[in-house]
Amino acid sequence: DAGVTQSPTHLIKTRGQQVTLRCSPKSGHDTVSWYQQALGQGPQFIFQYYEEEERQRGNFPDRFSGHQFPNYSSELNVNALLLGDSALYLCASSPRRGWETQYFGPGTRLLVL
Amino acid sequence: LAKTTQPISMDSYEGQEVNITCSHNNIATNDYITWYQQFPSQGPRFIIQGYKTKVTNEVASLFIPADRKSSTLSLPRVSLSDTAVYYCLVGEPNSGGYQKVTFGTGTKLQVIP
């Protein structure tokens, strides 16, 4: 049973560009959350998707947007990249129903130059 | 969401038992306590979760007093591979699928040979 997978593993972009990160949830999970983790900090919640809609959002600007597909996979899009967007982006999945905590993927390391 | 407070860092020698305490004074009735472990450049890994008293699995034990205002993660006989950051989180693991998890800065555990 594959866990949460993310792609790509690493990415280098320049300021002003746009980026798309992808996530496939753990089998049986239908809820996907995205987190940003700057170096030396704990993960910060960006938003959560369920039934292809954004359900909760953290304190992030509209430059950060997402999408969830019918197969529960998800994308995180960041527009007009800033140097401060350099971070490890983590995807976590969980089941909407039932008793289970979130499981995290390995993350995508984004470097903005 | 209940705020948590943990020590920023801890050192321990190999083979010793390590106890990391987390304070969560405003924990709500439906909140559970979850601990994650994170290695550099990897996603957080679920360790253990509990509601009250004591929970034990193959990796760790979690002690929760009756008032639930704190909890202690216990790692028996640590090895060098246990060097990581440990996060304590408090919240409902499944609140209608709209679970928003907030991480603090965590406790950086350094195991010394």
Contacts between the chains, C-beta under 8 A, distances in Angstrom:
chain1	res1	chain2	res2	distance
A	4	B	43	7.4
A	30	B	97	7.9
A	31	B	97	5.3
A	31	B	99	7.7
A	33	B	99	7.9
A	33	B	100	7.8
A	33	B	101	7.2
A	35	B	103	7.8
A	41	B	105	6.8
A	42	B	87	6.2
A	42	B	103	3.6
A	42	B	104	5.5
A	42	B	105	5.2
A	42	B	106	5.5
A	43	B	44	6.8
A	43	B	103	4.7
A	44	B	103	7.4
A	45	B	100	5.7
A	45	B	101	6.3
A	45	B	102	6.3
A	48	B	98	6.9
A	48	B	99	7.4
A	48	B	100	6.5
A	50	B	97	4.8
A	50	B	98	7.4
A	55	B	97	7.0
A	55	B	98	5.1
A	56	B	98	5.5
A	56	B	100	4.8
A	58	B	100	7.4
A	88	B	41	6.6
A	90	B	43	5.1
A	90	B	44	7.5
A	91	B	43	8.0
A	92	B	43	7.5
A	92	B	101	7.7
A	94	B	93	7.7
A	94	B	94	7.2
A	94	B	99	6.7
A	95	B	94	7.4
A	96	B	94	7.2
A	96	B	96	7.5
A	96	B	97	3.3
A	97	B	94	7.0
A	97	B	97	7.3
A	98	B	94	6.7
A	99	B	93	6.6
A	99	B	94	6.5
A	100	B	93	6.8
A	100	B	94	7.2
A	101	B	34	5.4
A	101	B	46	5.7
A	101	B	49	5.7
A	101	B	93	5.0
A	102	B	46	7.7
A	102	B	99	7.3
A	102	B	101	6.2
A	103	B	46	6.4
A	104	B	36	7.8
A	104	B	43	3.3
A	104	B	44	4.9
A	104	B	45	7.1
A	105	B	43	5.3
A	106	B	42	5.8
A	106	B	43	5.3
A	107	B	41	7.2
A	107	B	42	6.9
A	107	B	43	5.1
A	109	B	41	6.7
